[in-house]
């Protein structure tokens, strides 16, 4: 049996799609492909040690005693994920504030 390991993800919506080529860009430049209607563009993300950057950001948050941007995005994403689970479980629309 052959196993495939996906190193990308794609987000598809009614107005277009975004495909991120690499989940990690430690050693290589990452590319993001954006399709919106007839528009197509490629954005490049320079190589970076993403885990080290995450640890550094966490340390800055601890030193300042508060969440620093983009940490708030993670909190908002968690609210959305919880709303999705609730909506799927109950079959109802869940509003996220």
MITIVEX-754762 format. One record per residue: x, y, z of N, C-alpha, C, O, CB in turn. Coordinates in steps of 0.2 Angstrom, whole numbers, plus 2048, in hexadecimal, padded with zeros to 3 digits. Glycine has a CB too. Layout:
residues N
XYZXYZXYZXYZXYZ...
END
This chain:
residues 97
8047FA8008008008008048068008098078047FB80080680380B7FC8078117FB8038167FF7FD8177FE8088137F480781A80380481F80780682680480C82780280681F80F80182B8048038318028038368087FF83680C7FE8347FC80883A80880883F80D80784680980B84880580F83F81180284980B80185080880585580C8048568127F985180980885980880C85F80B80986680980C86B80981385F8098028668087FF86C8067F886B8097F586680B7FF86D7FE7F48718097ED87180A7EA8768057ED87B8037EC8738117E38758057E087A8007D987C8037D68788077DE8767F97D88828037D18858057CD8877FF7D088B7FB7D388B80A7C78857FE7C38867F97BD8897FB7BA8878007C28807F47BB88F7F87B58927F97B18947F37B48937ED7B68987FE7AC8987F47A889A7EE7AB89F7E97A98A07E47A189C7F07B08A37EC7B38A87E87BA8A67E67BD8AA7E27B38AE7EC7BD8A07E87C389E7E67C68997EA7C38967EE7C88A47E67CD8987E97D08937EE7D78957EF7DA8997EB7D088C7EA7DA8937F47E18947F67E488D7F87E18897FB7E18997FD7EA88C7F57EE8867F67F48887F97F888C7F67EE8827EF7F68857FF7FC8868028018808007FF87B8027FC88880A8068817FD80A87C7FB80E87880080E87280080F87E7F681187B80581487880A81187981181087F81281C87980A81187481580E87581C81487982081287D82480C86F81F81A87781E82087A82282487D81D82587981882387582782788281E82C88581A83388681D83688B81C82A88C81783588182183B88182484188282084688682183C87B82984287E81A84787E81684688180F84B88380B84A87781584088280D83E88480783988A80783588A80C83B87E80383988D80183489280182D88F80082C88B7FC8368977FB82889280382188F80381E8937FD81F8997FD81E88F8098198907FA8158947F580E8937F780B88E7F98178927EE80A8997F68038997F780089B7F08018A17EE80189E7FD7FB8977EE7F88987E77F189B7E97ED8977EC7F88927E37F08A17E67E98A47E77E68A47E17E88A77DC7EA8AB7EA7E08A17E07DB8A17DB7D58A57DD7D18A37E17DA89A7D87D38AA7D97CD8AE7DB7CA8B07D47CC8B57D17CE8B47E07C58AD7D27C28AE7CB7C78AD7C67CA8A87C67BF8B67CB7C98B27C27CE8B27BD7D58B37C07DA8B27BC7CC8B67B77D58B67C67DB8B87C97DF8B27CB7DC8AE7CE7DA8BD7CE7E68B27CA7EA8AD7CD7F08B07CF7F38B47CB7EB8A77C87F38AF7D57F98B17D77FD8AC7DB7F98A87DE7F98B87DA8038AD7DC8078A87E080B8AD7E580E8B17E380C8A47DC80A8AB7EB80E8AF7F08138AA7F38128A57F48098B27F68198AD7F481E8A97F78208AB7FF8208B18018258AA7F38218A58038228A680A8298A480B82B89E80981D8A280E82E8A980D8358A780E8368A18138328A08188398AD81083B89D81383C89881783D89B81E8408A082084389481583B89782383B89982A83A89382F83788E82D83689E82C83D89383483C88D83983588F83D83589384284288C83E83088C83A82988E83D82888C84482589084882488B83982B88784782A88584E82E88A85282C88B85882D87E84F83488C85083889185483489785483489A85A83F89285183189984F82E8A084F82889F8538268A485782B8A184882489985381F89985882189985F81D89C86381B89285682689686182989686882B89D86A82A89F86F82F89186882E8A08658308A786782A8AC86882A8B086C8348AA8618258AB86481F8AF86581B8AD86C8198B286F81A8AD85F81B8A786D8198A587481C8A887981A8AA87E81989D8748238A88798278AB87E8268B287F8268B588482F8AA87D8258B68798238BD87981C8BE87D81C8C38818238C08728188BA87B8118BA87F8128B988680F8BD88A80C8B587C8168B58888178B388F81A8B98938188BC89881B8AD89181F8BC88F8238C289281E8C889381F8CC8988298C488E81A8C988E8158CF88F80F8CE89380C8D28958138D188880E8C78948088C68988018C68947FC8C68988088CA89E8028C688E7FB8C688A7FD8C38838028C28817F98CE8897F78C28807F88BF8797F98C48747F68CA8747F18BB8777FE8C38708018C886B7FE8C58647FE8BF8638088C986B7FD8CA8607FB8C88598008C38568068C58577FA8CE8547FF8BE8537F88BC8507F58B78557F18B38537F88B984A7F78B785B7F48B28607EC8B28617E98AD8617F78B38677EA8B88607E38B98607DF8B585B7DA8B385C7E18C18607E38B58557E08B18507DF8AA8527D98A78507E58B18497E38A78557E28A08587DC89F85C7D989A85C7E989E85B7DB8A48617D58A48657CF8A48617CA8A18627D68AA86A7CF8A985C7C98A98587C88A38537C28A18537CA8AF8537CD8A08517CD89A84D7CA8948527C689084F7D489884B7CC8948587C988F85C7C289085D7BE88B85E7CD88F8637BF89685E7B889885F7B48958587AF8928597B789F8607B78968537B489484C7B488C84C7AF88A84A7B88978467B988984E7BA88284E7B487F8527B187A8517C187F84F7B48828587AF87F85D7A888085A7A387C85B7B08838647A78868577A088785479F88284F79988084E7A088F8517A488184B7A387C8457A187584879C8728467A987B8417A487384E7A386C85179B86D8547988688537A786B85779A87285779387385A78E87385478886F85579287985E78F87684F78A87684978986F84678486D84478D87B84478F86C84578F86584278B86084778785C84479686384178C86184D78985C85278185E85377E85985378C85D85977F86485377886685477586784D76E86884D77886C85877886884877586A84277287084176D87283E76F86484077587584577287C84677788184477D87F84476F87D84D77588784277A88C84177D88F84777989084C77789283D78389084878689284E78A89984C78E89984878B88D85178889E85078B8A584F7918A68537918A48597868AA8507968A885079D8A985379D8B185479D8B584F7A38A684F79E8B385A79F8BA85C7A68BC85C7A78C285D79C8BC863
END
